[in-house]
Amino acid sequence: MILSSPSFSHQSEIPVRHTCEGGDASPALQWSDLPEGTQSLALIVDDPDAPDPKAPAVTWVHWVLYNIPPDAGGLAEGAPPPAGAREGLNDWKRTGYGGPCPPIGRHRYFHKLYALDTVLQDLGKPDKARLEQAMQGHILGRAELIGTYQKR
């Protein structure tokens, strides 16, 4: 499985337009080489460096999506999720994308895409933990794209 973005490359800086200092638009994402039998995809974007990379205390969740149709091929920049996809809650207790907004230092943002062998039941608006629980036993593959950001 491959996950990439036309906005930034793996381990490079996320552009300001995708952060709280810019338009806070979700980055475009593209995927390929999904495992055979993939019925849906799930995406979790989180920051394990919160609040301070020198003393991380929590993993802050920025985006939770599930039941993404695998044939979508990707997500457009700033666009709503494709038809059929469901949104979970980020750590601001809202649905949708919340861009990088680190209080101190350079943080890493993990974009984790999971290929699942099923379409999950409607979980409502699950948080990351609830989605991960529902995915157990259904993960066929995983891809990861890491971007970084430090406030100006």
VEXZASE-108404 format. One record per residue: residue in three letters; residue number from 1; x, z, y of N, C-alpha, C in turn. Coordinates in steps of 0.05 Angstrom, whole numbers. Layout:
# residues N
    aa     i     n.c1     n.c3     n.c2    ca.c1    ca.c3    ca.c2     c.c1     c.c3     c.c2
   ALA   NUM        X        Z        Y        X        Z        Y        X        Z        Y
...
END
This chain:
# residues 152
    aa     i     n.c1     n.c3     n.c2    ca.c1    ca.c3    ca.c2     c.c1     c.c3     c.c2
   MET     1       17        0      -24        0        0        0       18        0       25
   ILE     2        9      -15       45       24      -16       70        5      -10       93
   LEU     3       13        8      111       -2       14      135       16        8      158
   SER     4        7       -7      178       23      -14      201        6      -15      226
   SER     5       19      -18      249        5      -21      274       19      -41      292
   PRO     6        4      -59      305       17      -76      324       26      -61      350
   SER     7       16      -36      353       22      -21      377       49       -6      375
   PHE     8       57        3      351       82       17      348       92       14      319
   SER     9      118       16      316      129       15      289      134       43      278
   HIS    10      138       44      252      142       69      238      165       85      251
   GLN    11      160      110      257      180      129      269      187      122      298
   SER    12      171      106      311      176       99      339      155      112      357
   GLU    13      159      110      383      141      123      403      114      109      404
   ILE    14       93      125      405       66      115      409       62      108      438
   PRO    15       52       84      445       48       77      473       29       96      488
   VAL    16       34      100      514       19      118      530      -11      112      529
   ARG    17      -19       87      527      -48       80      527      -63       93      504
   HIS    18      -49      103      483      -62      116      460      -61      146      462
   THR    19      -54      157      486      -50      186      489      -69      196      511
   CYS    20      -68      223      514      -84      235      536      -74      228      563
   GLU    21      -49      218      565      -38      210      591      -45      181      598
   GLY    22      -58      167      579      -66      139      583      -96      137      578
   GLY    23     -104      116      567     -133      112      562     -144      126      537
   ASP    24     -126      139      521     -134      153      497     -149      135      477
   ALA    25     -140      109      477     -152       90      458     -138       92      431
   SER    26     -154       91      410     -142       92      383     -124       67      380
   PRO    27     -102       70      366      -85       47      361      -97       28      341
   ALA    28      -91        3      343      -98      -16      322      -82      -10      297
   LEU    29      -95      -11      274      -82       -6      249      -88      -29      230
   GLN    30      -69      -36      213      -72      -57      194      -63      -47      167
   TRP    31      -76      -56      145      -67      -48      118      -67      -73      100
   SER    32      -51      -70       79      -49      -91       59      -40      -79       33
   ASP    33      -40      -96       13      -30      -88      -14      -45      -64      -25
   LEU    34      -71      -63      -22      -86      -40      -32      -87      -41      -63
   PRO    35      -88      -18      -76      -88      -17     -105     -114      -31     -116
   GLU    36     -111      -43     -139     -135      -54     -152     -156      -32     -157
   GLY    37     -181      -39     -152     -202      -19     -157     -209       -3     -132
   THR    38     -196       -9     -109     -202        6      -85     -230        0      -76
   GLN    39     -247       21      -73     -274       19      -65     -279       27      -36
   SER    40     -261       45      -26     -263       53        2     -236       65       11
   LEU    41     -233       69       37     -209       80       48     -216      105       65
   ALA    42     -197      123       67     -200      146       85     -175      147      102
   LEU    43     -179      156      127     -156      158      146     -156      186      158
   ILE    44     -133      198      158     -129      224      171     -105      221      189
   VAL    45     -108      228      214      -85      228      233      -81      257      242
   ASP    46      -57      267      237      -52      295      245      -23      299      255
   ASP    47      -19      322      268        6      329      280       15      356      269
   PRO    48       36      356      252       45      381      239       64      397      258
   ASP    49       68      388      282       87      401      300       74      418      321
   ALA    50       49      423      319       35      438      340       39      468      337
   PRO    51       40      482      359       41      472      387       68      464      396
   ASP    52       89      474      383      117      469      392      133      461      367
   PRO    53      146      437      368      161      427      345      183      447      336
   LYS    54      193      463      355      214      483      347      202      507      333
   ALA    55      176      511      335      162      533      321      134      525      315
   PRO    56      131      505      297      104      496      290       87      518      278
   ALA    57       62      519      286       44      540      276       19      528      262
   VAL    58       11      505      270      -13      492      258       -8      462      256
   THR    59      -24      450      239      -25      420      238      -51      413      252
   TRP    60      -48      399      275      -71      392      292      -82      365      283
   VAL    61     -107      364      277     -120      340      267     -131      323      290
   HIS    62     -124      298      292     -131      280      313     -153      260      306
   TRP    63     -157      254      280     -176      234      273     -182      237      243
   VAL    64     -208      235      236     -217      236      208     -238      214      204
   LEU    65     -232      195      187     -250      173      180     -251      170      150
   TYR    66     -275      163      140     -277      158      111     -297      137      105
   ASN    67     -298      127       81     -315      105       72     -310       80       89
   ILE    68     -285       76       96     -277       51      110     -277       29       89
   PRO    69     -291        7       95     -291      -15       76     -263      -27       73
   PRO    70     -252      -29       48     -225      -39       45     -221      -67       55
   ASP    71     -242      -84       54     -239     -111       63     -238     -114       93
   ALA    72     -241      -92      108     -239      -94      137     -211     -103      146
   GLY    73     -191      -96      130     -164     -105      136     -150      -89      158
   GLY    74     -165      -73      173     -154      -57      194     -175      -47      213
   LEU    75     -165      -33      234     -182      -22      255     -172      -34      281
   ALA    76     -190      -44      297     -182      -55      323     -176      -33      343
   GLU    77     -159      -38      362     -152      -18      382     -176       -9      398
   GLY    78     -180       17      399     -202       28      416     -230       22      406
   ALA    79     -233        8      384     -259        0      374     -272       21      358
   PRO    80     -299       21      356     -312       40      338     -305       33      309
   PRO    81     -309       52      291     -303       46      262     -321       23      252
   PRO    82     -311        9      232     -327      -13      221     -353       -3      208
   ALA    83     -372      -21      205     -398      -14      192     -393       -1      165
   GLY    84     -407       20      160     -405       34      135     -386       58      136
   ALA    85     -367       57      154     -348       79      156     -361      104      169
   ARG    86     -352      127      162     -363      152      172     -341      168      186
   GLU    87     -348      182      207     -328      198      222     -331      227      216
   GLY    88     -308      240      214     -307      269      211     -299      282      237
   LEU    89     -295      308      236     -288      323      260     -258      326      263
   ASN    90     -248      322      287     -220      328      292     -219      358      301
   ASP    91     -195      367      309     -192      395      316     -203      402      344
   TRP    92     -213      382      358     -228      387      383     -257      391      377
   LYS    93     -264      391      351     -291      394      341     -310      372      350
   ARG    94     -298      348      351     -314      324      358     -306      301      339
   THR    95     -323      281      337     -316      258      322     -299      239      338
   GLY    96     -287      220      325     -272      200      339     -242      208      342
   TYR    97     -228      190      354     -199      192      358     -193      210      382
   GLY    98     -174      228      379     -163      243      401     -133      238      401
   GLY    99     -123      226      422      -95      217      422      -76      240      426
   PRO   100      -50      234      422      -29      254      426      -30      266      454
   CYS   101      -26      292      455      -27      307      480      -10      333      476
   PRO   102       15      330      468       31      353      460       37      371      484
   PRO   103       34      397      481       39      415      503       69      418      509
   ILE   104       86      414      489      115      417      493      130      401      472
   GLY   105      151      388      480      168      374      461      157      348      450
   ARG   106      173      335      433      166      310      419      153      317      393
   HIS   107      128      308      389      113      313      364      112      287      347
   ARG   108      107      292      321      103      270      302       73      268      296
   TYR   109       63      243      294       35      238      288       34      222      263
   PHE   110       23      234      242       21      222      215       -6      208      213
   HIS   111       -5      181      209      -29      165      203      -29      161      173
   LYS   112      -46      174      159      -47      174      130      -72      159      120
   LEU   113      -67      137      105      -89      121       95      -90      125       64
   TYR   114     -113      130       54     -118      135       26     -136      114       14
   ALA   115     -128      102       -8     -145       83      -23     -160      100      -44
   LEU   116     -186       97      -44     -203      113      -63     -217       95      -83
   ASP   117     -222      106     -106     -236       91     -128     -266       93     -126
   THR   118     -276      103     -104     -304      107     -100     -311      106      -71
   VAL   119     -337      103      -65     -347      108      -38     -358      136      -39
   LEU   120     -348      153      -21     -355      181      -22     -385      185      -13
   GLN   121     -397      206      -24     -424      212      -14     -422      219       15
   ASP   122     -445      219       29     -446      226       57     -438      255       60
   LEU   123     -415      260       73     -405      288       77     -414      299      104
   GLY   124     -430      284      118     -437      293      145     -413      287      163
   LYS   125     -405      308      177     -381      305      194     -360      325      184
   PRO   126     -346      318      162     -327      336      150     -302      340      167
   ASP   127     -290      363      164     -263      367      176     -243      356      155
   LYS   128     -218      357      162     -197      347      145     -198      360      117
   ALA   129     -200      386      116     -200      401       91     -223      392       73
   ARG   130     -246      389       84     -270      381       69     -267      353       58
   LEU   131     -256      335       74     -251      307       65     -230      307       43
   GLU   132     -208      322       46     -188      323       26     -199      333       -1
   GLN   133     -217      353        1     -229      364      -23     -246      343      -37
   ALA   134     -262      327      -21     -279      307      -32     -263      284      -45
   MET   135     -239      279      -35     -222      257      -45     -208      264      -71
   GLN   136     -206      289      -77     -191      298     -101     -201      283     -126
   GLY   137     -182      272     -141     -189      258     -165     -197      229     -161
   HIS   138     -197      220     -136     -206      193     -129     -184      176     -115
   ILE   139     -161      187     -111     -140      173      -95     -124      154     -114
   LEU   140     -125      129     -107     -110      108     -121      -83      103     -109
   GLY   141      -81      108      -83      -56      102      -69      -57      114      -41
   ARG   142      -33      114      -29      -31      126       -2       -9      112       14
   ALA   143      -14      108       39        6       96       57        7      113       82
   GLU   144       30      113       95       34      130      118       49      116      140
   LEU   145       41      120      165       54      109      188       58      133      208
   ILE   146       82      138      216       88      160      234       97      149      261
   GLY   147       83      160      282       91      154      309       98      180      323
   THR   148      113      178      345      121      202      359      111      201      388
   TYR   149      109      224      401      102      224      430      111      250      442
   GLN   150      120      248      467      127      270      484      115      264      512
   LYS   151      101      284      523       90      280      550      111      273      570
   ARG   152      103      257      589      121      248      611      127      271      630
END
